[in-house]
Amino acid sequence: MLRSAVLFAVLALAIPLHSQTFRVPFHTVNSMILLDGQVNGKPVVLVLDTGAVQTQVDKRVMMRQENLALLYVDMRIGTYRHNDYRVLATDLRPILKGIPADGILGEDWLRSFRAVQIDYKANVIELEK
């Protein structure tokens, strides 16, 4: 009986009580994962890049003239929404080099989730909050 109670307590601690999982479809171009989303209500395509430290959006999407600007935007990826999210608006043409994307989702965005799972067969990313 005690062993069952201990096992139940351990399992109860291992299961998050208030977790929420978002399933986001993706497509690929040149082995890059592309996610459809919105930035301030505008449709965008964003490259998922675990090597990028900061999430960036091309300055042309943000209609900015300066070369570099730190902005707070309303960002939607699938059903996940993060309002007042910090992005860097810059000229991404030299970085994206022909990839049909408007920005880069970096490590800062990924760290806002407890877990990120990529299912290549189903072409979805699961984001656990």
Sequence and secondary structure as in RCSB ss.txt:
>XXXX:A:sequence
MLRSAVLFAVLALAIPLHSQTFRVPFHTVNSMILLDGQVNGKPVVLVLDTGAVQTQVDKRVMMRQENLALLYVDM
RIGTYRHNDYRVLATDLRPILKGIPADGILGEDWLRSFRAVQIDYKANVIELEK
>XXXX:A:secstr
 HHHHHHHHHHHHHS SS  EEEEEEEEETTEEEEEEEETTEEEEEEE TT SS EEETTTTT  SSEEEEEEEE
EETTEEEEEEEEEEE  HHHHTT S SEEE HHHHTTSSEEEEETTTTEEEEE 
